[in-house]
Amino acid sequence: MINTALSPAYHLYSLWPFGLFRKKPENPVLAASREYFSRFDQDLPLEDYDFVVLDTELTGLNEKKDEIVSIGAVRIKNLRIDLENNFYSNICPSQEVPKFSTLIHRISARQAKKSPPIVDILPDLVDYVGNSLIIGHNIGMDMVFINKALKEHLGGILYNPCLDTMRMAKIFREEQWINYYDRYNLGVSYNLKDLSEEYGLPVFPEHNSLNDAIQTAYLFLFLVHKLKHGNIKTLKDLYMAGRSWRWMF
């Protein structure tokens, strides 16, 4: 659920062997972030952390050849969503947007061609994220594509700890089922929209990166207040809740 600088599960691209690609100078903001999270304190109340909820839309799911066509993000401060402080941009990939992906995210090849390339977007994204913790629904997928682009264009990656609302939802599901005979029924949905409808949260049109980021922000706050019967107070509490899983990932 939490990816820290000490356990960079989503930072695979930082482990590429030297010499495989010509190393670019690391963006100074990325370098400062790496230093900041090397001494990161997980014992503060959750209200004391800034969170950035991220979502991407892609040309496909193949991390070797597919690319980002849209990035959306929204900030959480004091455990409240700041809807006025958001980040959103469509992106022009190096390849034409496939028709099958347009059917999902509704970004046409023509729209993408009118958008800026990712190299122009990344510095603003890095500045927006800053030293915030990153939240996403199945965030590992988003971070693979974001860090791949950052490594290529800015010479570094985001070391910000990441929290996955999909995994948080699985923990909550286990807590709900713990006293029921069907607690190991895996025929349930962890789709973002399905979870939001199940928990009575506001529902936004899906497969738009900003809408999905806002949707994820609502889900995150709901789960934070529900996990362990509302006894999650610090970031370490949230981390320790995840260590009690019996789920296999």
TORFITI-461002 format. One line per 8 residues: number of its first residue (from 0); for each residue x, y, z of N, C-alpha, C. Coordinates in nm, 3 decimals. Example, Ala and Ser with C-alpha at 12.3 -4.5 7.8 and 13.67 -1.06 7.14 Angstrom:
residues 2
0 = 1.319:-0.569:0.780:1.230:-0.450:0.780:1.320:-0.330:0.780 | 1.285:-0.225:0.708:1.367:-0.106:0.714:1.290:0.003:0.787
END
This chain:
residues 249
0 = 0.083:-0.119:0.000:0.000:0.000:0.000:0.086:0.125:0.000 | 0.198:0.122:0.076:0.286:0.237:0.080:0.420:0.201:0.019 | 0.463:0.283:-0.072:0.593:0.266:-0.135:0.684:0.376:-0.085 | 0.782:0.342:-0.004:0.872:0.442:0.053:1.002:0.446:-0.024 | 1.082:0.548:0.005:1.211:0.560:-0.060:1.301:0.443:-0.024 | 1.275:0.378:0.092:1.355:0.265:0.132:1.311:0.136:0.064 | 1.192:0.137:0.009:1.138:0.019:-0.058:1.076:0.061:-0.190 | 1.160:0.092:-0.291:1.110:0.156:-0.414:1.046:0.058:-0.511
8 = 0.930:0.002:-0.472:0.865:-0.099:-0.554:0.825:-0.046:-0.690 | 0.797:0.084:-0.699:0.753:0.139:-0.825:0.865:0.217:-0.894 | 0.987:0.200:-0.845:1.098:0.276:-0.899:1.192:0.185:-0.976 | 1.137:0.091:-1.053:1.219:-0.008:-1.121:1.317:0.056:-1.218 | 1.277:0.168:-1.275:1.364:0.229:-1.375:1.489:0.287:-1.316 | 1.490:0.311:-1.185:1.612:0.361:-1.122:1.716:0.252:-1.110 | 1.678:0.128:-1.136:1.770:0.016:-1.120:1.832:-0.030:-1.251 | 1.803:0.040:-1.360:1.865:0.003:-1.487:2.016:0.013:-1.475
16 = 2.093:-0.080:-1.535:2.239:-0.077:-1.522:2.299:0.044:-1.590 | 2.405:0.095:-1.529:2.475:0.208:-1.588:2.530:0.169:-1.724 | 2.525:0.263:-1.816:2.580:0.238:-1.948:2.478:0.191:-2.048 | 2.363:0.141:-2.000:2.260:0.096:-2.091:2.200:0.214:-2.166 | 2.184:0.327:-2.095:2.139:0.450:-2.156:2.232:0.562:-2.110 | 2.251:0.659:-2.192:2.332:0.773:-2.153:2.261:0.847:-2.040 | 2.331:0.866:-1.930:2.270:0.927:-1.813:2.252:1.077:-1.834 | 2.131:1.126:-1.806:2.102:1.268:-1.813:2.119:1.330:-1.675
24 = 2.154:1.458:-1.666:2.159:1.523:-1.534:2.022:1.520:-1.468 | 2.019:1.488:-1.340:1.891:1.478:-1.270:1.833:1.616:-1.247 | 1.704:1.631:-1.273:1.633:1.754:-1.246:1.654:1.793:-1.099 | 1.687:1.921:-1.070:1.716:1.961:-0.932:1.599:1.939:-0.836 | 1.476:1.953:-0.883:1.360:1.928:-0.796:1.352:1.780:-0.761 | 1.380:1.693:-0.857:1.381:1.550:-0.830:1.492:1.514:-0.732 | 1.608:1.576:-0.750:1.721:1.550:-0.660:1.688:1.595:-0.518 | 1.626:1.711:-0.504:1.587:1.760:-0.372:1.483:1.669:-0.309
32 = 1.390:1.619:-0.389:1.288:1.528:-0.338:1.351:1.397:-0.290 | 1.447:1.347:-0.365:1.517:1.224:-0.324:1.583:1.243:-0.188 | 1.647:1.357:-0.168:1.711:1.386:-0.040:1.608:1.398:0.072 | 1.497:1.465:0.042:1.392:1.484:0.143:1.337:1.350:0.191 | 1.309:1.259:0.100:1.246:1.133:0.139:1.346:1.031:0.193 | 1.474:1.061:0.184:1.573:0.972:0.247:1.568:0.981:0.399 | 1.505:1.086:0.451:1.492:1.104:0.596:1.345:1.131:0.633 | 1.258:1.060:0.570:1.115:1.083:0.579:1.058:1.030:0.711
40 = 0.973:1.109:0.776:0.912:1.073:0.904:0.770:1.022:0.881 | 0.743:0.897:0.918:0.610:0.838:0.902:0.524:0.847:1.027 | 0.573:0.911:1.133:0.502:0.910:1.261:0.412:1.030:1.283 | 0.403:1.121:1.186:0.320:1.239:1.203:0.172:1.204:1.182 | 0.081:1.285:1.237:-0.062:1.265:1.208:-0.087:1.280:1.058 | -0.185:1.207:1.007:-0.213:1.212:0.863:-0.246:1.354:0.817 | -0.308:1.432:0.905:-0.344:1.569:0.868:-0.222:1.655:0.836 | -0.105:1.615:0.884:0.016:1.695:0.865:0.082:1.671:0.729
48 = 0.037:1.570:0.656:0.097:1.540:0.526:0.016:1.602:0.413 | 0.087:1.642:0.310:0.023:1.681:0.185:0.019:1.559:0.094 | -0.092:1.539:0.026:-0.108:1.428:-0.068:-0.140:1.483:-0.206 | -0.088:1.418:-0.308:-0.127:1.446:-0.445:-0.184:1.317:-0.504 | -0.308:1.324:-0.550:-0.374:1.208:-0.609:-0.355:1.215:-0.761 | -0.294:1.111:-0.818:-0.256:1.110:-0.959:-0.336:1.006:-1.037 | -0.361:1.038:-1.164:-0.414:0.939:-1.257:-0.362:0.970:-1.397 | -0.345:0.866:-1.476:-0.301:0.883:-1.615:-0.397:0.809:-1.708
56 = -0.404:0.857:-1.832:-0.466:0.782:-1.941:-0.355:0.748:-2.039 | -0.364:0.629:-2.099:-0.253:0.574:-2.176:-0.296:0.531:-2.316 | -0.197:0.513:-2.401:-0.226:0.456:-2.533:-0.249:0.306:-2.523 | -0.207:0.245:-2.414:-0.221:0.102:-2.391:-0.148:0.066:-2.263 | -0.145:-0.062:-2.229:-0.090:-0.105:-2.101:0.049:-0.167:-2.112 | 0.108:-0.164:-2.230:0.242:-0.220:-2.248:0.346:-0.113:-2.212 | 0.411:-0.131:-2.099:0.503:-0.028:-2.050:0.624:-0.007:-2.140 | 0.653:-0.103:-2.227:0.769:-0.089:-2.315:0.740:-0.001:-2.436
64 = 0.615:-0.001:-2.484:0.587:0.073:-2.607:0.477:0.177:-2.594 | 0.390:0.165:-2.494:0.279:0.259:-2.482:0.321:0.384:-2.405 | 0.237:0.488:-2.414:0.272:0.619:-2.359:0.154:0.685:-2.290 | 0.183:0.789:-2.218:0.081:0.867:-2.148:0.016:0.966:-2.245 | -0.116:0.974:-2.243:-0.187:1.074:-2.325:-0.259:1.178:-2.239 | -0.262:1.157:-2.108:-0.325:1.254:-2.020:-0.280:1.230:-1.877 | -0.257:1.338:-1.803:-0.226:1.329:-1.660:-0.319:1.424:-1.585 | -0.380:1.373:-1.479:-0.463:1.456:-1.393:-0.422:1.436:-1.248
72 = -0.430:1.542:-1.169:-0.393:1.532:-1.027:-0.470:1.635:-0.947 | -0.494:1.601:-0.822:-0.561:1.693:-0.729:-0.492:1.680:-0.594 | -0.492:1.788:-0.518:-0.419:1.792:-0.391:-0.515:1.771:-0.273 | -0.463:1.702:-0.170:-0.533:1.687:-0.043:-0.448:1.751:0.066 | -0.504:1.848:0.138:-0.437:1.913:0.250:-0.529:1.906:0.372 | -0.471:1.875:0.486:-0.550:1.862:0.609:-0.664:1.762:0.591 | -0.638:1.658:0.511:-0.736:1.554:0.481:-0.862:1.611:0.417 | -0.844:1.717:0.338:-0.954:1.775:0.261:-0.909:1.793:0.116
80 = -0.999:1.765:0.024:-0.966:1.778:-0.118:-0.971:1.925:-0.157 | -0.864:1.972:-0.218:-0.858:2.110:-0.267:-0.888:2.108:-0.417 | -1.016:2.117:-0.451:-1.057:2.103:-0.591:-1.008:2.218:-0.678 | -0.975:2.330:-0.617:-0.929:2.444:-0.696:-0.781:2.435:-0.730 | -0.710:2.348:-0.661:-0.566:2.332:-0.683:-0.541:2.199:-0.753 | -0.565:2.197:-0.883:-0.549:2.070:-0.956:-0.451:2.085:-1.072 | -0.418:1.972:-1.130:-0.325:1.967:-1.243:-0.388:1.879:-1.350 | -0.389:1.928:-1.474:-0.448:1.848:-1.581:-0.390:1.889:-1.715
88 = -0.355:1.789:-1.795:-0.311:1.817:-1.932:-0.324:1.692:-2.018 | -0.375:1.710:-2.140:-0.358:1.607:-2.241:-0.216:1.616:-2.294 | -0.168:1.507:-2.352:-0.029:1.498:-2.395:-0.022:1.436:-2.534 | 0.066:1.488:-2.616:0.087:1.434:-2.749:0.194:1.325:-2.743 | 0.156:1.199:-2.763:0.256:1.092:-2.762:0.335:1.089:-2.892 | 0.442:1.013:-2.894:0.524:1.003:-3.015:0.458:0.917:-3.122 | 0.363:0.834:-3.083:0.288:0.750:-3.175:0.144:0.800:-3.185 | 0.075:0.758:-3.287:-0.066:0.797:-3.299:-0.149:0.722:-3.196
96 = -0.246:0.791:-3.141:-0.332:0.730:-3.039:-0.417:0.621:-3.104 | -0.408:0.497:-3.058:-0.488:0.388:-3.116:-0.637:0.410:-3.095 | -0.716:0.364:-3.190:-0.860:0.383:-3.181:-0.919:0.311:-3.061 | -0.864:0.195:-3.027:-0.922:0.121:-2.915:-0.901:0.195:-2.783 | -0.791:0.271:-2.771:-0.771:0.347:-2.647:-0.859:0.471:-2.645 | -0.884:0.529:-2.762:-0.976:0.644:-2.770:-1.115:0.604:-2.723 | -1.158:0.481:-2.752:-1.288:0.434:-2.707:-1.298:0.432:-2.555 | -1.183:0.422:-2.487:-1.183:0.419:-2.340:-1.176:0.560:-2.282
104 = -1.075:0.636:-2.322:-1.055:0.767:-2.258:-1.109:0.885:-2.340 | -1.155:0.857:-2.461:-1.220:0.957:-2.546:-1.127:1.072:-2.588 | -0.996:1.045:-2.588:-0.899:1.142:-2.641:-0.862:1.095:-2.781 | -0.902:1.171:-2.881:-0.879:1.131:-3.020:-0.736:1.162:-3.062 | -0.696:1.101:-3.172:-0.563:1.128:-3.228:-0.548:1.277:-3.260 | -0.654:1.339:-3.311:-0.649:1.482:-3.344:-0.631:1.566:-3.217 | -0.704:1.534:-3.113:-0.688:1.608:-2.987:-0.547:1.593:-2.932 | -0.495:1.472:-2.939:-0.361:1.448:-2.886:-0.255:1.527:-2.963
112 = -0.270:1.535:-3.094:-0.172:1.607:-3.174:-0.170:1.756:-3.143 | -0.280:1.810:-3.094:-0.287:1.952:-3.057:-0.233:1.977:-2.916 | -0.197:1.872:-2.844:-0.151:1.884:-2.706:0.001:1.892:-2.699 | 0.056:1.942:-2.589:0.202:1.952:-2.577:0.265:1.815:-2.558 | 0.393:1.799:-2.596:0.463:1.673:-2.569:0.491:1.658:-2.421 | 0.517:1.537:-2.379:0.533:1.511:-2.236:0.654:1.583:-2.178 | 0.757:1.606:-2.259:0.875:1.675:-2.209:0.841:1.816:-2.162 | 0.737:1.877:-2.218:0.695:2.010:-2.175:0.608:2.006:-2.050
120 = 0.549:1.892:-2.022:0.456:1.879:-1.910:0.527:1.835:-1.781 | 0.630:1.754:-1.796:0.693:1.692:-1.679:0.746:1.791:-1.576 | 0.814:1.899:-1.615:0.862:1.992:-1.511:0.750:2.050:-1.426 | 0.637:2.083:-1.489:0.523:2.134:-1.413:0.465:2.027:-1.321 | 0.462:1.904:-1.368:0.413:1.794:-1.285:0.502:1.774:-1.164 | 0.633:1.774:-1.186:0.728:1.756:-1.076:0.712:1.868:-0.973 | 0.697:1.992:-1.021:0.677:2.104:-0.929:0.546:2.089:-0.852 | 0.442:2.042:-0.918:0.311:2.026:-0.854:0.318:1.918:-0.745
128 = 0.382:1.807:-0.775:0.391:1.697:-0.678:0.478:1.737:-0.560 | 0.593:1.800:-0.587:0.682:1.845:-0.480:0.716:1.733:-0.384 | 0.700:1.760:-0.254:0.728:1.661:-0.150:0.601:1.598:-0.094 | 0.496:1.597:-0.174:0.371:1.535:-0.130:0.380:1.383:-0.142 | 0.299:1.314:-0.065:0.280:1.171:-0.083:0.187:1.151:-0.201 | 0.210:1.046:-0.276:0.132:1.020:-0.397:0.028:0.912:-0.371 | -0.094:0.937:-0.417:-0.204:0.841:-0.404:-0.255:0.808:-0.544 | -0.296:0.683:-0.564:-0.357:0.646:-0.690:-0.429:0.513:-0.676
136 = -0.517:0.485:-0.770:-0.588:0.357:-0.773:-0.512:0.266:-0.868 | -0.449:0.162:-0.810:-0.350:0.082:-0.884:-0.236:0.173:-0.929 | -0.181:0.245:-0.832:-0.083:0.351:-0.858:0.045:0.297:-0.922 | 0.075:0.169:-0.902:0.196:0.114:-0.960:0.200:0.129:-1.111 | 0.086:0.111:-1.176:0.080:0.125:-1.322:0.111:0.269:-1.364 | 0.050:0.365:-1.296:0.074:0.505:-1.330:0.221:0.542:-1.310 | 0.280:0.495:-1.198:0.417:0.534:-1.167:0.518:0.472:-1.262 | 0.490:0.354:-1.313:0.580:0.294:-1.413:0.591:0.385:-1.534
144 = 0.478:0.434:-1.583:0.481:0.519:-1.703:0.536:0.658:-1.672 | 0.499:0.714:-1.557:0.550:0.846:-1.520:0.701:0.842:-1.498 | 0.748:0.744:-1.423:0.892:0.736:-1.396:0.972:0.703:-1.521 | 0.914:0.626:-1.611:0.982:0.599:-1.737:1.005:0.729:-1.814 | 0.902:0.813:-1.820:0.915:0.941:-1.891:1.011:1.034:-1.818 | 1.004:1.038:-1.684:1.094:1.123:-1.608:1.239:1.081:-1.626 | 1.264:0.951:-1.624:1.401:0.900:-1.642:1.455:0.942:-1.778 | 1.371:0.934:-1.879:1.415:0.966:-2.016:1.439:1.115:-2.034
152 = 1.351:1.198:-1.979:1.357:1.341:-2.010:1.420:1.428:-1.901 | 1.410:1.385:-1.774:1.461:1.467:-1.665:1.571:1.399:-1.585 | 1.611:1.281:-1.626:1.725:1.216:-1.564:1.702:1.162:-1.425 | 1.578:1.147:-1.382:1.550:1.096:-1.249:1.408:1.044:-1.238 | 1.369:1.010:-1.118:1.235:0.956:-1.094:1.176:1.022:-0.969 | 1.049:0.998:-0.944:0.984:1.044:-0.822:1.009:0.942:-0.711 | 1.065:0.988:-0.601:1.089:0.902:-0.485:0.979:0.915:-0.380 | 0.876:0.990:-0.411:0.768:1.012:-0.315:0.702:0.880:-0.278
160 = 0.678:0.853:-0.150:0.602:0.734:-0.111:0.464:0.733:-0.177 | 0.420:0.615:-0.217:0.293:0.600:-0.290:0.196:0.515:-0.209 | 0.070:0.554:-0.210:-0.035:0.478:-0.144:-0.137:0.434:-0.248 | -0.177:0.307:-0.242:-0.264:0.249:-0.343:-0.404:0.228:-0.285 | -0.502:0.301:-0.336:-0.639:0.287:-0.284:-0.701:0.153:-0.318 | -0.653:0.088:-0.424:-0.705:-0.046:-0.454:-0.667:-0.143:-0.343 | -0.544:-0.135:-0.297:-0.501:-0.222:-0.188:-0.569:-0.184:-0.057 | -0.587:-0.055:-0.035:-0.660:-0.012:0.084:-0.802:-0.068:0.083
168 = -0.865:-0.069:-0.034:-1.001:-0.122:-0.044:-1.004:-0.271:-0.013 | -0.899:-0.343:-0.050:-0.893:-0.486:-0.021:-0.878:-0.510:0.130 | -0.802:-0.425:0.196:-0.791:-0.436:0.341:-0.928:-0.412:0.406 | -0.995:-0.308:0.361:-1.127:-0.276:0.418:-1.226:-0.388:0.393 | -1.220:-0.448:0.274:-1.309:-0.559:0.242:-1.284:-0.676:0.337 | -1.158:-0.702:0.366:-1.126:-0.811:0.458:-1.181:-0.782:0.596 | -1.170:-0.657:0.640:-1.225:-0.621:0.772:-1.376:-0.640:0.776 | -1.444:-0.607:0.666:-1.590:-0.623:0.661:-1.630:-0.769:0.663
176 = -1.549:-0.855:0.599:-1.584:-0.996:0.583:-1.534:-1.085:0.696 | -1.458:-1.031:0.786:-1.385:-1.115:0.880:-1.476:-1.209:0.959 | -1.602:-1.170:0.981:-1.694:-1.254:1.057:-1.800:-1.321:0.971 | -1.777:-1.322:0.840:-1.877:-1.379:0.750:-1.820:-1.501:0.679 | -1.907:-1.597:0.649:-1.863:-1.722:0.588:-1.807:-1.701:0.448 | -1.848:-1.592:0.380:-1.804:-1.572:0.242:-1.686:-1.476:0.234 | -1.607:-1.468:0.341:-1.501:-1.368:0.344:-1.393:-1.392:0.240 | -1.385:-1.512:0.184:-1.284:-1.539:0.083:-1.342:-1.541:-0.058
184 = -1.464:-1.491:-0.072:-1.523:-1.477:-0.204:-1.446:-1.371:-0.282 | -1.383:-1.410:-0.393:-1.304:-1.316:-0.471:-1.382:-1.259:-0.588 | -1.510:-1.291:-0.597:-1.592:-1.241:-0.707:-1.645:-1.103:-0.680 | -1.557:-1.012:-0.642:-1.596:-0.875:-0.612:-1.517:-0.781:-0.702 | -1.566:-0.659:-0.716:-1.502:-0.563:-0.804:-1.423:-0.461:-0.722 | -1.303:-0.431:-0.768:-1.223:-0.324:-0.711:-1.207:-0.211:-0.812 | -1.296:-0.209:-0.909:-1.302:-0.099:-1.004:-1.333:0.030:-0.927 | -1.269:0.140:-0.965:-1.283:0.266:-0.893:-1.428:0.312:-0.887
192 = -1.497:0.308:-1.000:-1.636:0.353:-1.002:-1.724:0.260:-0.919 | -1.703:0.129:-0.930:-1.784:0.034:-0.854:-1.768:0.055:-0.704 | -1.646:0.074:-0.659:-1.622:0.098:-0.517:-1.690:0.227:-0.471 | -1.679:0.331:-0.552:-1.738:0.460:-0.516:-1.890:0.449:-0.504 | -1.952:0.377:-0.597:-2.096:0.358:-0.590:-2.134:0.273:-0.469 | -2.056:0.170:-0.442:-2.085:0.083:-0.328:-2.079:0.160:-0.196 | -1.986:0.254:-0.185:-1.968:0.327:-0.060:-2.044:0.460:-0.057 | -2.126:0.484:-0.158:-2.209:0.603:-0.158:-2.132:0.733:-0.177
200 = -2.022:0.727:-0.249:-1.941:0.846:-0.272:-1.987:0.919:-0.398 | -1.953:1.047:-0.414:-1.984:1.116:-0.540:-1.919:1.041:-0.656 | -1.990:1.030:-0.767:-1.940:0.956:-0.882:-1.924:1.051:-1.000 | -1.805:1.049:-1.061:-1.772:1.137:-1.172:-1.756:1.054:-1.300 | -1.773:1.114:-1.417:-1.751:1.040:-1.543:-1.610:0.981:-1.544 | -1.601:0.851:-1.573:-1.473:0.782:-1.560:-1.389:0.792:-1.687 | -1.261:0.752:-1.672:-1.162:0.750:-1.780:-1.129:0.890:-1.831 | -1.139:0.986:-1.742:-1.080:1.118:-1.760:-0.982:1.131:-1.644
208 = -0.857:1.164:-1.672:-0.754:1.155:-1.568:-0.782:1.245:-1.449 | -0.834:1.365:-1.471:-0.865:1.453:-1.358:-0.986:1.402:-1.281 | -1.090:1.361:-1.351:-1.208:1.305:-1.284:-1.170:1.184:-1.200 | -1.086:1.096:-1.257:-1.047:0.975:-1.185:-0.959:1.008:-1.065 | -0.877:1.113:-1.076:-0.796:1.156:-0.961:-0.887:1.206:-0.849 | -0.987:1.285:-0.883:-1.082:1.334:-0.783:-1.161:1.219:-0.722 | -1.204:1.124:-0.807:-1.276:1.007:-0.759:-1.191:0.929:-0.659 | -1.063:0.912:-0.692:-0.971:0.840:-0.605:-0.950:0.915:-0.474
216 = -0.947:1.047:-0.479:-0.930:1.127:-0.358:-1.045:1.104:-0.261 | -1.167:1.101:-0.313:-1.284:1.073:-0.228:-1.274:0.933:-0.168 | -1.233:0.835:-0.248:-1.221:0.699:-0.199:-1.114:0.689:-0.091 | -1.002:0.755:-0.113:-0.893:0.753:-0.014:-0.941:0.805:0.121 | -1.005:0.921:0.121:-1.050:0.979:0.247:-1.154:0.891:0.315 | -1.243:0.831:0.236:-1.341:0.738:0.293:-1.271:0.622:0.363 | -1.173:0.562:0.297:-1.105:0.445:0.352:-1.021:0.480:0.473 | -0.956:0.595:0.470:-0.878:0.639:0.586:-0.966:0.647:0.710
224 = -1.088:0.697:0.694:-1.177:0.712:0.808:-1.246:0.581:0.848 | -1.245:0.481:0.759:-1.314:0.355:0.788:-1.220:0.244:0.832 | -1.095:0.245:0.785:-1.003:0.137:0.817:-0.978:0.129:0.967 | -0.967:0.007:1.015:-0.942:-0.017:1.158:-1.040:0.061:1.246 | -1.165:0.066:1.199:-1.273:0.131:1.275:-1.240:0.277:1.307 | -1.173:0.343:1.214:-1.143:0.485:1.232:-1.022:0.513:1.318 | -0.941:0.411:1.345:-0.826:0.429:1.435:-0.694:0.452:1.361 | -0.702:0.487:1.233:-0.581:0.522:1.159:-0.551:0.670:1.188
232 = -0.442:0.695:1.257:-0.409:0.832:1.295:-0.282:0.884:1.227 | -0.184:0.796:1.207:-0.057:0.838:1.148:-0.032:0.759:1.019 | 0.067:0.804:0.945:0.105:0.730:0.824:0.154:0.591:0.859 | 0.222:0.577:0.970:0.270:0.444:1.011:0.153:0.353:1.046 | 0.046:0.408:1.104:-0.074:0.327:1.130:-0.128:0.269:1.000 | -0.128:0.351:0.896:-0.179:0.307:0.766:-0.090:0.197:0.710 | 0.040:0.215:0.725:0.135:0.115:0.678:0.118:-0.016:0.754 | 0.103:-0.009:0.886:0.090:-0.129:0.967:-0.041:-0.200:0.939
240 = -0.146:-0.126:0.903:-0.272:-0.191:0.865:-0.250:-0.282:0.746 | -0.167:-0.239:0.654:-0.139:-0.320:0.536:-0.060:-0.445:0.566 | 0.020:-0.443:0.671:0.104:-0.560:0.704:0.022:-0.676:0.757 | -0.104:-0.650:0.794:-0.187:-0.758:0.849:-0.267:-0.830:0.742 | -0.244:-0.795:0.612:-0.321:-0.858:0.505:-0.303:-1.009:0.503 | -0.408:-1.078:0.460:-0.396:-1.219:0.423:-0.414:-1.234:0.273 | -0.420:-1.119:0.202:-0.439:-1.123:0.057:-0.306:-1.152:-0.011 | -0.314:-1.210:-0.126:-0.195:-1.235:-0.207:-0.200:-1.142:-0.327
248 = -0.091:-1.069:-0.354:-0.087:-0.975:-0.465:0.023:-1.015:-0.561
END
